[in-house]
Amino acid sequence: MIEVYTDGACRGNPGPGAWAAVIRDGGESRELSGFDSDTTNNRMELTAAIEALASLSVGAEVRVVSDSRYVIDGITKWVIGWKKRNWRKSDGKPVLNQELWQRLDGEVAIRKVSWQWVEGHTGHPENERCDELANLEMDRNL
């Protein structure tokens, strides 16, 4: 099973932000990151998961570890209702970040993905590395 660790960060919310992922496949490890000059923390959390999954082969068995309840609850619980309601929340309002949720849903649909939450900023090595990578990405671009 491939292990993917993700994180997103923002300086201001909204503001400049970055995302990062650490991917462990057997004995190999690689890191991904990216920057957006005007975004939100939630958009960066979603983008980290999207980009990490998109870098993997179709059909891959993946465990995504994230400190974002927004991402994990959204993709494992909320998305089912959103799709039934044509991408509207239970109150009838449009889903925020709909285009990212649709992209994530598409990436998940073509892989075997499980999700695990980890508390952020508590010394989890890969979560800390993702946070560091996202902050380095912002530092490079600001």
C-alpha positions as a printed Julia matrix, in Angstrom:
142×3 Matrix{Float64}:
   0.0    0.0     0.0
   1.2    3.49   -0.87
   1.2    5.95    2.02
   0.48   9.61    1.29
   0.83  12.37    3.87
  -0.58  15.8     3.05
  -0.82  19.29    4.47
  -1.86  22.75    3.39
  -0.95  26.11    4.87
  -1.85  29.74    4.41
  -0.43  33.04    5.58
  -3.65  34.87    6.13
  -6.91  33.15    5.28
  -7.37  34.1     2.51
  -3.84  34.9     1.52
  -0.81  33.27   -0.03
  -0.67  29.56    0.61
   1.03  26.31   -0.21
   0.43  22.58   -0.1
   2.74  19.62    0.31
   2.73  15.85    0.2
   5.11  13.09    1.18
   4.56   9.85   -0.74
   5.98   6.56    0.52
   5.84   3.62   -1.86
   7.74   0.61   -0.56
  11.24   1.77    0.24
  11.0    4.91   -1.9
   9.89   8.34   -0.8
   9.18  11.51   -2.74
   7.94  14.96   -1.91
   5.62  17.32   -3.78
   4.66  20.91   -3.1
   3.07  23.92   -4.74
   2.11  27.55   -4.17
  -0.9   29.8    -4.75
  -0.67  33.56   -4.27
  -4.32  34.01   -3.23
  -6.04  31.07   -1.59
  -7.39  29.61    1.65
  -6.15  26.96    4.03
  -8.98  24.6     3.04
  -8.18  24.97   -0.67
  -4.53  24.12    0.04
  -5.52  21.06    2.11
  -7.7   19.85   -0.78
  -5.03  20.6    -3.37
  -2.44  18.6    -1.45
  -4.64  15.5    -1.55
  -5.59  16.04   -5.21
  -2.02  16.52   -6.42
  -0.67  13.6    -4.41
  -3.34  11.21   -5.72
  -2.99  12.52   -9.28
   0.71  11.62   -9.18
  -0.13   7.94   -8.57
  -1.18   5.28  -11.03
  -4.81   4.48  -11.66
  -5.9    1.58   -9.45
  -3.24   2.21   -6.81
  -4.04   1.21   -3.24
  -3.42   4.3    -1.13
  -3.76   5.44    2.46
  -3.95   9.23    2.74
  -2.99  10.65    6.13
  -4.07  14.23    6.79
  -4.59  16.58    9.7
  -7.57  18.11    7.9
 -10.97  16.98    9.16
 -12.41  19.17    6.4
 -10.82  17.0     3.72
 -11.39  13.65    5.4
 -14.99  14.28    6.47
 -15.76  15.94    3.16
 -14.56  13.08    0.98
 -15.76  10.22    3.21
 -19.1   11.63    4.42
 -20.34  14.9     2.95
 -19.56  14.31   -0.75
 -22.23  11.61   -1.04
 -25.0   14.06   -0.13
 -23.48  16.88   -2.14
 -23.55  14.79   -5.29
 -27.17  13.72   -4.65
 -28.1   17.4    -4.26
 -26.18  18.51   -7.37
 -23.26  19.92   -5.35
 -25.37  21.77   -2.84
 -25.14  21.58    0.93
 -28.09  20.47    3.05
 -29.11  24.14    3.44
 -29.36  24.47   -0.36
 -26.29  26.69   -0.7
 -23.55  25.74   -3.18
 -20.65  23.67   -1.83
 -17.58  25.81   -1.25
 -14.53  24.78   -3.28
 -16.79  22.67   -5.5
 -14.3   22.38   -8.34
 -11.66  21.01   -5.96
 -14.09  18.58   -4.35
 -15.05  17.33   -7.82
 -11.4   16.86   -8.74
 -10.69  15.01   -5.49
 -13.76  12.83   -5.95
 -12.54  11.97   -9.44
  -9.05  11.04   -8.23
 -10.48   8.87   -5.45
 -12.88   7.12   -7.85
 -10.02   5.6    -9.87
  -7.95   4.38   -6.93
  -8.48   2.34   -3.76
  -8.18   5.1    -1.16
  -8.5    4.93    2.61
  -8.23   7.96    4.86
  -6.61   8.47    8.25
  -6.69  11.57   10.4
  -3.66  12.61   12.42
  -3.54  15.52   14.83
  -1.43  18.3    13.38
   1.62  19.84   15.0
   2.09  17.02   17.5
   5.38  15.62   16.26
   4.1   13.14   13.66
   7.21  12.99   11.43
   5.54  12.98    8.0
   2.9   15.54    9.0
   5.65  17.81   10.32
   7.62  17.34    7.09
   4.58  18.3     5.01
   4.1   21.41    7.12
   7.77  22.27    6.67
   7.58  21.75    2.89
   4.47  23.95    2.59
   6.16  26.72    4.58
   9.33  26.44    2.5
   7.2   26.74   -0.64
   5.63  29.94    0.71
   9.03  31.32    1.7
  10.35  30.7    -1.84
   7.42  32.46   -3.44
   6.88  35.47   -1.16
